[in-house]
């Protein structure tokens, strides 16, 4: 069966891929069921974007939701940014905003 690929234009006008394989990984977190629209929203309208502490080519997008399946939390979406590609690695709800350098909004 062919894999479906969703293409999302992020806040920086970059095309980000979300594959079925990555979505299945994300759905291993039961609270992420039905959150695909919010993943898109985080990429398009994040509150903050940071580089990852471990890998500067990974950008970590956050958007706060006062109501989520697990209460008031940030939805974090991690995206690997390559020269000719960008794709979602994972996404989950979290209490903390963590990351390396803040890249958006610019301080």
C-alpha positions as a Python dict, from the first residue, in 0.01 Angstrom:
ca = {
    (1, 'X'): (0, 0, 0),
    (2, 'X'): (130, 344, -91),
    (3, 'X'): (232, 573, 189),
    (4, 'X'): (43, 900, 215),
    (5, 'X'): (249, 1217, 255),
    (6, 'X'): (93, 1536, 388),
    (7, 'X'): (267, 1858, 287),
    (8, 'X'): (230, 2151, 524),
    (9, 'X'): (359, 2504, 459),
    (10, 'X'): (513, 2626, 786),
    (11, 'X'): (548, 2978, 931),
    (12, 'X'): (868, 3032, 725),
    (13, 'X'): (697, 2932, 397),
    (14, 'X'): (887, 2602, 398),
    (15, 'X'): (718, 2277, 287),
    (16, 'X'): (724, 2021, 570),
    (17, 'X'): (637, 1657, 504),
    (18, 'X'): (435, 1444, 745),
    (19, 'X'): (439, 1079, 636),
    (20, 'X'): (206, 799, 740),
    (21, 'X'): (503, 629, 909),
    (22, 'X'): (576, 935, 1126),
    (23, 'X'): (205, 987, 1201),
    (24, 'X'): (181, 625, 1322),
    (25, 'X'): (481, 692, 1546),
    (26, 'X'): (313, 1006, 1684),
    (27, 'X'): (-9, 811, 1744),
    (28, 'X'): (180, 576, 1978),
    (29, 'X'): (103, 858, 2226),
    (30, 'X'): (-269, 788, 2276),
    (31, 'X'): (-342, 1155, 2355),
    (32, 'X'): (-230, 1244, 2001),
    (33, 'X'): (-528, 1069, 1838),
    (34, 'X'): (-725, 1327, 1640),
    (35, 'X'): (-454, 1595, 1671),
    (36, 'X'): (-342, 1612, 1307),
    (37, 'X'): (-513, 1951, 1259),
    (38, 'X'): (-324, 2087, 1559),
    (39, 'X'): (8, 1956, 1427),
    (40, 'X'): (-59, 2157, 1111),
    (41, 'X'): (-151, 2462, 1322),
    (42, 'X'): (169, 2439, 1529),
    (43, 'X'): (378, 2435, 1211),
    (44, 'X'): (189, 2727, 1057),
    (45, 'X'): (141, 2944, 1367),
    (46, 'X'): (390, 2847, 1639),
    (47, 'X'): (432, 3044, 1959),
    (48, 'X'): (806, 2964, 1957),
    (49, 'X'): (1059, 2775, 1746),
    (50, 'X'): (1397, 2662, 1880),
    (51, 'X'): (1685, 2458, 1747),
    (52, 'X'): (1736, 2127, 1924),
    (53, 'X'): (2014, 2107, 2186),
    (54, 'X'): (2130, 1779, 2028),
    (55, 'X'): (2099, 1860, 1657),
    (56, 'X'): (2079, 2215, 1520),
    (57, 'X'): (1914, 2085, 1201),
    (58, 'X'): (1612, 1985, 1410),
    (59, 'X'): (1371, 2271, 1474),
    (60, 'X'): (1132, 2237, 1767),
    (61, 'X'): (799, 2416, 1721),
    (62, 'X'): (568, 2490, 2017),
    (63, 'X'): (214, 2616, 2051),
    (64, 'X'): (21, 2632, 2378),
    (65, 'X'): (-329, 2488, 2408),
    (66, 'X'): (-529, 2562, 2721),
    (67, 'X'): (-746, 2262, 2635),
    (68, 'X'): (-592, 1940, 2513),
    (69, 'X'): (-659, 1572, 2584),
    (70, 'X'): (-410, 1607, 2873),
    (71, 'X'): (-502, 1954, 3004),
    (72, 'X'): (-324, 2284, 2952),
    (73, 'X'): (-6, 2192, 2758),
    (74, 'X'): (225, 2290, 2476),
    (75, 'X'): (211, 2083, 2160),
    (76, 'X'): (569, 2023, 2046),
    (77, 'X'): (644, 1927, 1686),
    (78, 'X'): (1004, 1838, 1594),
    (79, 'X'): (1105, 1890, 1229),
    (80, 'X'): (1431, 1785, 1062),
    (81, 'X'): (1540, 2066, 828),
    (82, 'X'): (1769, 1963, 544),
    (83, 'X'): (1889, 2169, 249),
    (84, 'X'): (1626, 2030, 11),
    (85, 'X'): (1378, 1870, 253),
    (86, 'X'): (1196, 1916, 584),
    (87, 'X'): (995, 1648, 762),
    (88, 'X'): (818, 1590, 1094),
    (89, 'X'): (1007, 1359, 1328),
    (90, 'X'): (763, 1351, 1619),
    (91, 'X'): (499, 1546, 1808),
    (92, 'X'): (358, 1531, 2160),
    (93, 'X'): (209, 1741, 2439),
    (94, 'X'): (449, 1871, 2705),
    (95, 'X'): (461, 2099, 3007),
    (96, 'X'): (800, 2246, 2919),
    (97, 'X'): (934, 2455, 2633),
    (98, 'X'): (1290, 2336, 2576),
    (99, 'X'): (1543, 2396, 2306),
    (100, 'X'): (1866, 2555, 2207),
    (101, 'X'): (1866, 2885, 2025),
    (102, 'X'): (1528, 3054, 1977),
    (103, 'X'): (1490, 3113, 1604),
    (104, 'X'): (1130, 3241, 1599),
    (105, 'X'): (1009, 3487, 1691),
    (106, 'X'): (1344, 3660, 1672),
    (107, 'X'): (1445, 3811, 2004),
}
